[in-house]
Amino acid sequence: MRGVTRRLMLLDTASLYFRAYFGVPDSVRAPDGTPVNAVRGLLDFIARLVQDHRPDELVACMDADWRPAWRVELIPSYKAHRVAVETGPGAPDEEEVPDTLSPQVPVIEAVLDAVGVARVGVAGYEADDVIGTLAVRAAGPVDIVTGDRDLFQLVDDARGVRVLYPVKGVGTLQAVDEEWLRGRYGVGGRGYADLAALRGDPSDGLPGVPGVGEKTAAKLLEAYGDLAGVMAAVDDPASRLTPAQRRRLAEAREYVAVAPKVVRVAHDVPLPPFDPALPAGPKDPEALRTLAERWGLGGSLERLLAVLAR
Protein backbone atom coordinates (compact mmCIF):
# COMPACT_ATOMS: atom_id res chain seq x y z
CA MET A 1 0.00 0.00 0.00
CA ARG A 2 1.33 3.41 -0.92
CA GLY A 3 2.36 5.52 2.09
CA VAL A 4 0.47 8.67 3.01
CA THR A 5 2.37 11.89 2.29
CA ARG A 6 2.95 13.79 5.51
CA ARG A 7 3.43 17.55 5.72
CA LEU A 8 6.31 18.68 7.92
CA MET A 9 6.42 22.12 9.55
CA LEU A 10 9.79 23.40 10.77
CA LEU A 11 9.86 26.33 13.20
CA ASP A 12 12.78 28.73 13.39
CA THR A 13 11.97 28.96 17.08
CA ALA A 14 14.20 31.86 18.11
CA SER A 15 12.97 33.94 15.17
CA LEU A 16 9.40 33.36 16.30
CA TYR A 17 9.88 33.97 20.03
CA PHE A 18 11.76 37.21 19.26
CA ARG A 19 8.74 38.29 17.20
CA ALA A 20 6.41 37.25 20.01
CA TYR A 21 8.50 39.16 22.55
CA PHE A 22 8.34 42.41 20.57
CA GLY A 23 4.74 41.87 19.42
CA VAL A 24 3.09 41.05 22.75
CA PRO A 25 3.16 43.67 25.53
CA ASP A 26 5.43 42.88 28.49
CA SER A 27 2.43 43.60 30.70
CA VAL A 28 1.57 39.93 30.01
CA ARG A 29 3.05 38.45 33.17
CA ALA A 30 3.14 35.40 35.40
CA PRO A 31 1.43 35.50 38.82
CA ASP A 32 4.72 36.60 40.40
CA GLY A 33 5.05 39.51 37.95
CA THR A 34 7.64 37.94 35.64
CA PRO A 35 7.03 38.82 31.96
CA VAL A 36 5.86 35.83 29.89
CA ASN A 37 4.96 37.70 26.70
CA ALA A 38 7.38 35.66 24.56
CA VAL A 39 6.14 32.37 26.05
CA ARG A 40 2.46 33.09 25.56
CA GLY A 41 3.02 34.77 22.21
CA LEU A 42 4.91 31.76 20.87
CA LEU A 43 2.20 29.36 22.07
CA ASP A 44 -0.40 31.48 20.28
CA PHE A 45 1.79 31.49 17.15
CA ILE A 46 2.07 27.69 17.15
CA ALA A 47 -1.68 27.28 17.72
CA ARG A 48 -2.44 29.56 14.77
CA LEU A 49 0.11 27.83 12.52
CA VAL A 50 -1.26 24.37 13.29
CA GLN A 51 -4.84 25.55 12.86
CA ASP A 52 -4.21 27.29 9.52
CA HIS A 53 -1.73 24.90 7.89
CA ARG A 54 -2.53 21.48 9.39
CA PRO A 55 0.95 19.93 9.50
CA ASP A 56 1.25 16.23 10.34
CA GLU A 57 4.66 16.74 11.88
CA LEU A 58 6.13 19.73 13.71
CA VAL A 59 9.68 20.41 14.86
CA ALA A 60 10.80 23.40 16.93
CA CYS A 61 14.37 23.93 15.70
CA MET A 62 16.71 25.54 18.22
CA ASP A 63 19.98 27.47 18.18
CA ALA A 64 22.31 25.24 20.18
CA ASP A 65 25.08 27.56 18.94
CA TRP A 66 23.92 30.85 17.44
CA ARG A 67 27.46 31.79 16.26
CA PRO A 68 29.32 28.57 15.37
CA ALA A 69 33.11 28.74 15.60
CA TRP A 70 33.53 27.20 12.15
CA ARG A 71 31.63 30.11 10.59
CA VAL A 72 33.49 32.72 12.67
CA GLU A 73 36.83 31.17 11.67
CA LEU A 74 35.98 31.82 8.03
CA ILE A 75 34.47 35.30 8.51
CA PRO A 76 35.38 36.78 11.95
CA SER A 77 32.76 39.54 11.62
CA TYR A 78 29.97 36.96 11.48
CA LYS A 79 27.33 38.16 13.99
CA ALA A 80 30.13 39.88 15.95
CA HIS A 81 27.99 42.98 16.58
CA ARG A 82 25.45 40.82 18.45
CA VAL A 83 27.93 39.42 20.97
CA ALA A 84 27.05 40.48 24.51
CA VAL A 85 29.81 38.56 26.33
CA GLU A 86 32.95 37.09 24.80
CA THR A 87 33.60 33.94 26.80
CA GLY A 88 37.06 33.09 25.50
CA PRO A 89 38.58 30.33 23.37
CA GLY A 90 36.60 27.11 23.19
CA ALA A 91 33.42 28.54 24.75
CA PRO A 92 30.46 29.92 22.77
CA ASP A 93 29.88 33.67 22.88
CA GLU A 94 26.73 34.89 24.56
CA GLU A 95 24.22 36.66 22.33
CA GLU A 96 22.85 40.06 23.26
CA VAL A 97 19.24 39.37 24.23
CA PRO A 98 16.76 41.68 26.00
CA ASP A 99 16.95 41.23 29.78
CA THR A 100 13.34 40.11 30.12
CA LEU A 101 13.51 37.67 27.20
CA SER A 102 16.44 35.51 28.35
CA PRO A 103 14.60 34.08 31.40
CA GLN A 104 11.66 33.12 29.19
CA VAL A 105 13.66 30.84 26.90
CA PRO A 106 14.00 27.96 29.43
CA VAL A 107 10.27 28.26 30.13
CA ILE A 108 9.53 27.99 26.40
CA GLU A 109 11.71 24.88 26.18
CA ALA A 110 10.07 23.26 29.21
CA VAL A 111 6.55 23.96 27.92
CA LEU A 112 7.30 22.59 24.44
CA ASP A 113 8.76 19.44 26.01
CA ALA A 114 5.75 18.93 28.26
CA VAL A 115 3.32 19.49 25.38
CA GLY A 116 5.25 16.99 23.29
CA VAL A 117 6.39 19.25 20.45
CA ALA A 118 9.70 17.91 19.14
CA ARG A 119 12.53 20.31 19.97
CA VAL A 120 15.85 19.81 18.19
CA GLY A 121 19.16 21.63 18.56
CA VAL A 122 22.65 20.31 17.89
CA ALA A 123 25.90 21.56 19.45
CA GLY A 124 28.00 23.54 16.99
CA TYR A 125 25.07 24.38 14.71
CA GLU A 126 22.41 27.03 14.32
CA ALA A 127 18.68 26.33 14.00
CA ASP A 128 19.05 27.16 10.29
CA ASP A 129 21.36 24.15 9.90
CA VAL A 130 18.91 21.83 11.66
CA ILE A 131 16.15 23.15 9.39
CA GLY A 132 18.31 22.65 6.30
CA THR A 133 19.08 19.06 7.25
CA LEU A 134 15.46 18.20 8.02
CA ALA A 135 14.21 19.88 4.84
CA VAL A 136 16.64 17.90 2.67
CA ARG A 137 15.74 14.60 4.37
CA ALA A 138 11.97 15.11 4.24
CA ALA A 139 9.98 12.71 2.08
CA GLY A 140 6.95 15.00 1.80
CA PRO A 141 6.17 18.72 1.57
CA VAL A 142 7.84 21.09 4.04
CA ASP A 143 6.73 24.45 5.46
CA ILE A 144 9.55 26.44 7.07
CA VAL A 145 8.26 29.22 9.33
CA THR A 146 10.87 31.93 9.81
CA GLY A 147 11.44 35.67 9.73
CA ASP A 148 15.01 35.04 8.51
CA ARG A 149 15.54 35.53 4.77
CA ASP A 150 18.63 33.27 4.85
CA LEU A 151 16.31 30.29 4.69
CA PHE A 152 14.93 31.35 1.31
CA GLN A 153 17.84 29.31 -0.09
CA LEU A 154 15.95 26.12 0.87
CA VAL A 155 12.90 26.90 -1.27
CA ASP A 156 12.46 24.11 -3.80
CA ASP A 157 9.21 23.76 -5.75
CA ALA A 158 10.16 20.33 -7.07
CA ARG A 159 10.41 18.97 -3.52
CA GLY A 160 7.54 20.99 -2.08
CA VAL A 161 9.74 23.07 0.24
CA ARG A 162 8.51 26.61 0.87
CA VAL A 163 9.05 29.32 3.47
CA LEU A 164 6.17 30.91 5.37
CA TYR A 165 7.50 34.38 6.15
CA PRO A 166 5.60 36.37 8.81
CA VAL A 167 4.33 39.72 7.55
CA LYS A 168 2.13 40.48 10.55
CA GLY A 169 2.24 38.05 13.45
CA VAL A 170 1.68 34.61 11.98
CA GLY A 171 -1.85 35.34 10.84
CA THR A 172 -0.49 37.01 7.72
CA LEU A 173 2.29 34.97 6.11
CA GLN A 174 4.02 35.37 2.77
CA ALA A 175 4.27 31.96 1.13
CA VAL A 176 7.69 32.05 -0.50
CA ASP A 177 8.07 29.72 -3.48
CA GLU A 178 10.35 29.82 -6.53
CA GLU A 179 8.03 32.12 -8.50
CA TRP A 180 7.88 34.63 -5.64
CA LEU A 181 11.66 34.53 -5.22
CA ARG A 182 12.31 35.16 -8.91
CA GLY A 183 9.84 38.02 -8.93
CA ARG A 184 11.35 39.63 -5.83
CA TYR A 185 15.07 38.81 -6.14
CA GLY A 186 15.58 37.52 -9.67
CA VAL A 187 16.85 34.13 -8.45
CA GLY A 188 15.36 30.83 -7.35
CA GLY A 189 16.07 28.98 -4.13
CA ARG A 190 19.38 27.58 -5.34
CA GLY A 191 20.60 31.03 -6.33
CA TYR A 192 19.57 32.85 -3.16
CA ALA A 193 22.68 31.87 -1.15
CA ASP A 194 24.93 33.17 -3.94
CA LEU A 195 22.96 36.42 -4.05
CA ALA A 196 23.23 36.75 -0.26
CA ALA A 197 27.00 36.17 -0.38
CA LEU A 198 27.50 38.86 -3.03
CA ARG A 199 25.08 41.34 -1.44
CA GLY A 200 26.14 40.74 2.14
CA ASP A 201 23.95 41.09 5.19
CA PRO A 202 24.75 43.70 7.87
CA SER A 203 22.40 41.96 10.34
CA ASP A 204 24.69 38.91 10.22
CA GLY A 205 27.98 40.80 9.92
CA LEU A 206 28.54 39.64 6.33
CA PRO A 207 30.31 42.41 4.40
CA GLY A 208 29.44 41.29 0.87
CA VAL A 209 31.30 42.64 -2.16
CA PRO A 210 31.65 46.43 -1.85
CA GLY A 211 29.56 48.21 -4.46
CA VAL A 212 27.49 45.12 -5.27
CA GLY A 213 23.96 45.52 -3.98
CA GLU A 214 20.96 43.26 -4.36
CA LYS A 215 20.02 44.32 -7.90
CA THR A 216 23.59 44.14 -9.20
CA ALA A 217 24.08 40.73 -7.58
CA ALA A 218 20.91 39.44 -9.26
CA LYS A 219 22.03 40.75 -12.67
CA LEU A 220 25.47 39.16 -12.28
CA LEU A 221 23.93 35.81 -11.39
CA GLU A 222 21.50 36.04 -14.29
CA ALA A 223 24.39 36.75 -16.67
CA TYR A 224 26.88 34.17 -15.35
CA GLY A 225 24.72 31.47 -13.75
CA ASP A 226 26.14 31.21 -10.25
CA LEU A 227 28.86 32.59 -7.99
CA ALA A 228 31.54 30.42 -9.59
CA GLY A 229 30.48 31.71 -12.99
CA VAL A 230 30.65 35.32 -11.79
CA MET A 231 34.18 34.83 -10.47
CA ALA A 232 35.23 33.05 -13.67
CA ALA A 233 34.04 36.13 -15.57
CA VAL A 234 36.49 38.24 -13.55
CA ASP A 235 39.35 36.38 -15.22
CA ASP A 236 37.74 36.36 -18.67
CA PRO A 237 38.74 39.44 -20.67
CA ALA A 238 35.79 38.80 -22.99
CA SER A 239 33.18 38.97 -20.22
CA ARG A 240 30.89 41.97 -20.05
CA LEU A 241 31.74 42.98 -16.51
CA THR A 242 32.29 46.71 -16.12
CA PRO A 243 35.82 47.74 -15.09
CA ALA A 244 34.50 48.70 -11.63
CA GLN A 245 32.71 45.36 -11.16
CA ARG A 246 35.79 43.42 -12.29
CA ARG A 247 38.00 45.33 -9.86
CA ARG A 248 35.63 45.00 -6.90
CA LEU A 249 35.07 41.29 -7.42
CA ALA A 250 38.80 40.70 -7.84
CA GLU A 251 39.55 42.59 -4.63
CA ALA A 252 36.87 40.56 -2.80
CA ARG A 253 38.19 37.21 -4.04
CA GLU A 254 39.31 36.09 -0.58
CA TYR A 255 35.88 36.88 0.91
CA VAL A 256 34.02 35.22 -1.98
CA ALA A 257 36.07 32.05 -1.52
CA VAL A 258 34.75 31.49 2.03
CA ALA A 259 31.38 33.30 2.03
CA PRO A 260 29.34 30.45 0.50
CA LYS A 261 30.26 28.06 3.31
CA VAL A 262 29.17 30.65 5.88
CA VAL A 263 25.97 31.66 4.07
CA ARG A 264 24.76 28.22 3.06
CA VAL A 265 22.95 26.25 5.72
CA ALA A 266 24.33 22.82 6.56
CA HIS A 267 22.50 19.78 5.17
CA ASP A 268 24.37 17.14 7.13
CA VAL A 269 23.82 17.94 10.82
CA PRO A 270 24.04 14.80 13.03
CA LEU A 271 20.52 14.88 14.45
CA PRO A 272 19.53 13.10 17.67
CA PRO A 273 16.57 10.68 17.64
CA PHE A 274 13.20 12.43 18.04
CA ASP A 275 9.53 12.00 17.20
CA PRO A 276 8.25 14.76 14.89
CA ALA A 277 4.61 13.63 15.03
CA LEU A 278 2.21 16.38 16.07
CA PRO A 279 0.93 15.43 19.54
CA ALA A 280 -2.81 15.06 20.06
CA GLY A 281 -2.44 15.67 23.78
CA PRO A 282 0.23 16.65 26.33
CA LYS A 283 3.22 14.36 26.62
CA ASP A 284 3.58 15.15 30.34
CA PRO A 285 0.23 16.47 31.65
CA GLU A 286 1.41 16.88 35.24
CA ALA A 287 4.51 18.86 34.31
CA LEU A 288 2.43 20.98 31.94
CA ARG A 289 -0.14 21.68 34.66
CA THR A 290 2.63 22.83 37.00
CA LEU A 291 4.16 25.08 34.31
CA ALA A 292 0.75 26.55 33.44
CA GLU A 293 0.08 27.50 37.07
CA ARG A 294 3.62 28.73 37.77
CA TRP A 295 3.79 30.96 34.69
CA GLY A 296 0.13 31.85 34.20
CA LEU A 297 -0.05 30.47 30.65
CA GLY A 298 -3.85 30.61 30.67
CA GLY A 299 -5.67 30.96 27.37
CA SER A 300 -2.51 30.69 25.23
CA LEU A 301 -1.82 27.14 26.37
CA GLU A 302 -5.51 26.22 26.31
CA ARG A 303 -5.82 27.37 22.69
CA LEU A 304 -2.79 25.33 21.64
CA LEU A 305 -4.04 22.18 23.38
CA ALA A 306 -7.50 22.62 21.83
CA VAL A 307 -6.03 22.90 18.33
CA LEU A 308 -3.81 19.84 18.87
CA ALA A 309 -6.79 17.84 20.13
CA ARG A 310 -8.65 18.54 16.89
Secondary structure by P-SEA (a helix, b strand, c coil): ccccbbbbbbbaaaaaaaaaaaaccccccccccccaaaaaaaaaaaaaaaacccccbbbbccccccccaaaaaaccccccccccccccccbbbbccccaaaaaaaaaaaaaaaaaccbbbbbccccaaaaaaaaaaacccbbbbbccccccccccccccbbbbbcccccccccccccaaaaaacccccccaaaaaaaaaccccccccccccccaaaaaaaaaacccaaaaaaaaacccccccaaaaaaaaaaccccccccccccccccccccccccccccccccaaaaaaaaaaccccaaaaaaaaaaac
